[in-house]
Amino acid sequence: MSQSTPLQLPVGYEQIAAILPHRYPFLLLDRIIALDPGKHVTAIKNVTINEPFFQGHFPGHPVMPGVLIIEAMAQASGMLTKLSEPGAGGGRSIFYLVKVDKARFNRTVVPGDQLRLEVEHKRRMRNMSLFHGQAFVDDKLAAEAEVLCAEVPAE
């Protein structure tokens, strides 16, 4: 997206892949449906039985690993940061997950669920930002955590 192109919601998978360095099977966002630049983002992850992690987590009782729900929150945090910049998506940088605090898991996430990720920017410290993320399925809280991400230039 260039400086002169206004952001159009929803932001789809192709646009997300143009901004984040992640690729299948580790790009965990399908769509950005709401954005308040610098403050809040809402992202969607459609959970399907075709996800490779379901083969081993757990056979006969597939459950999305909690660490991947946290990773999806971190990816949504990166999208919030990049989409909030002038010329949304400009400049190449990578976001590293530095710290996870206050993680809680309230319900399992299974194939067929749609994970709605609500991420709020709390504060910025140099090249790091603190976010509070919540993951919902059918308006029920599935997980939440605070994530600290560092932004570094991509090589």
N, C-alpha and C positions, 0 to 999 in steps of 0.2 A: 504494500500500500504506500503510495507516495504522499508527500506533504499536501498536495492539492486534492487527493482523493479522500472524501469523508468516509469514516467507518460506517459500514452497513451491517446491521445485525439481522439475522444471526451470522456469526463468523463460522464458516464450515471447516471441515477436516483439512481441505487443501490449504486454506489460509493459515490454519494452526500449524501445519507441517512446514509452511514457509517461514514461520517465526521461531518455533521450537526446534532444537536439534534432534529430538527423539524420533524414532521410526518404529514401525511395527516390529515386534509385538509390544514395544514399550511406550508408544505414544498412547496415553490413556485418556485423551479428551476427544470427543466427537464434535462438539459444538459449543460456542459461546453464545448465550442467549440474552445476557444483560451485562451492561458495563456502566459504572459510574467512575470515570477516569480518576486514577489515584486513590480511590476509596474502596471499590467493591466490584466483584465480578461474579457472574453465575455461569457455570459450565455444566455440560451434560456428558456423561459416560454411559453408553448403552452396554450393558453386561450381557454377553452371549455365551452359550455353551462352547462356542468355537475358540474361546480364549485358551491359549496353551497352558496356562497355570492350572486349569481345571483338571487336567489329566492326572495330576498328582496331589491336588488340594481340594477335596479328598475324593478318591475313587468311590463312586456310589453315593456320595454326598458332597457335591461341588459347592465350595464356598470361596468367595473372592478373598485373597489374603489381605489382612489389615494393613500390612506395609504398602501394598499397592494402592489402597484407598488413600493413604497418607501421600504417596508419590503423586497420585492424581491431584490432590490438593496443592502440592508443590508446583506441579505443572500449571495449574490454574493461576497460582500466584505469579509465575513467570509471565503468563499471558496478561494478567492485570498490569504488571509493570510495563511490558512492551507495548500494549495497546494504549497505555496512558501517555506514552511519549509523543511529542509532536511528530507528525508523519508516521503514525502508528506502524510498528514493525520494523522501522528503519534501524540500521546499525546492527552488527552481529555481536551478540554476547551469549554467554552460557550462564545458567543459573545452577549453582550447586546447593544441594540441601545440606545445611550446616548443623542444624539442631532441630530436634522435635521435643516439644514439652506438652504436658497435660493431655496426652493422647488417651482417648476413651472410645471404646467400641460398645455400642448399645444393642446392635442387632446384626445378624449375618446378612451378607449381600450375596445373592445367588443368581444363576442364569435367568434371564428374563426381566431382571430389575433394571430400572433406569436410575442411575446415581446422579443426583443433582448436587453439585458442589457450589457452596456459597463461601467465598473467600473475601475477607476484609483486611485491608492494609492497616496495620497498627502504627508502625513507625519505621523510619529509615535512619541507619547509622553508617556513615561512610558508604561503602559499596554493598551493605547488607540491609535487608528489610525483614521485618517481623510481620507475620500474617496470622490471622485466626481463621481456620477453615472448619466448615461443617459439611458433612455428607448426609444427604437425605434420600430415602426411598419412600415414595408415596407420602410425602410430608412427615415421615417419621424419622427422627434423628438416628442415623446408623453409626456415625463416628464423628469425632471432632478432635482437633489438635491445634497447637500453635506451632508454626514452622518458621525457621529462620533460614533465609536463602541469601547466598552471596552471588553477586553479578560480576562476572569477569569477562574481559574481551575474548572473543573467539579467535583462534589462530587460523 
